[in-house]
Amino acid sequence: MRLRWDRDPLWGTFYDWMVSHPQPGRLLWRLGIGSDLDLLYEAAGELGRLPAGARVLDVPCGGGVALGGVRPGQGLDYVACDISALMLERTRQYAEERGVGDQVTYQEGDVGALPFGDGEFDLVASFTGLHCFPDPHQAVREMGRVLKPGGVLTGSTLLRGRGVRADLLRAAGTLGGVLGPMCTADDVRSWTAEAGLGDVDLRLSGGLGYFRATKLR
C-alpha cells in the first residue's frame, strides 16, 4: 500500500495550520472529528518536561507539530523522522522558527523498518501518525523496539468505529491516498502490549485516540 505523503498533500498543510492557530483550530477540530485539540497540546507538552540529554524520536514528524512542546535551550537529542523529504523540510523550518533547531536532526526513513538500533530512545512521539501508515501494526512494533526500557511511547491516531464524522473523514482520506487501514481502540491496546509496552493510557476524544505507554523490557 503506497500512500501519497511524498506529494505534499493538502491534508497535511491544513492540519499544520489548524494546530498552529489554536483559536480557529479548536473549532475546526471539534467540527471535523468531534475532538478536543487541547489534548494534542497537552500530550506534546510532555516533551517540554524531558531532561537535557533525553533522546527523542518523532515519527512521522510531518510539519513538526510535536516540536510545539519543546523549549529553546532544553538540550534534547531530538530526531525528526519521516518518509517524506518535503515533511522533513517543513519540520526543519518550524524548528528554526521556534528557536529549537539546534536540538534537532533529520532522518528520512520508513516507520515499518526504522533505521535505528534497539533501545535507542527515551521517548517516541507519533502524533496523528498511525492512521497515515500502510501497516500501523508493524509501526507500533518498530516504535516499541527502538524504545529503551522505561521509555515512553506517546501519540494520537484516528480510529475506526468512532462515529459518522470519523467514518466520513476516513473515506475522504482513503480516497485521497493519505490514510491507511487505520486501527481500533482495541488494536492500540493489543499492539502496544505485544510490543512490550505497559501502563497503557488511551483517551478517546471524538474520532481520535490519545495513547501513552511505557516500555517494560
Secondary structure as UniProt FT lines:
FT   HELIX           5..7
FT   HELIX           10..20
FT   HELIX           22..33
FT   HELIX           38..45
FT   HELIX           46..49
FT   TURN            52..53
FT   STRAND          55..58
FT   TURN            59..60
FT   TURN            62..64
FT   HELIX           65..69
FT   TURN            72..73
FT   STRAND          77..82
FT   HELIX           85..98
FT   HELIX           101..103
FT   STRAND          104..108
FT   HELIX           111..113
FT   TURN            118..119
FT   STRAND          121..126
FT   TURN            127..128
FT   HELIX           130..132
FT   HELIX           136..145
FT   STRAND          147..159
FT   TURN            160..161
FT   HELIX           164..175
FT   TURN            176..177
FT   HELIX           185..194
FT   TURN            195..196
FT   STRAND          197..205
FT   TURN            206..207
FT   STRAND          208..215
//
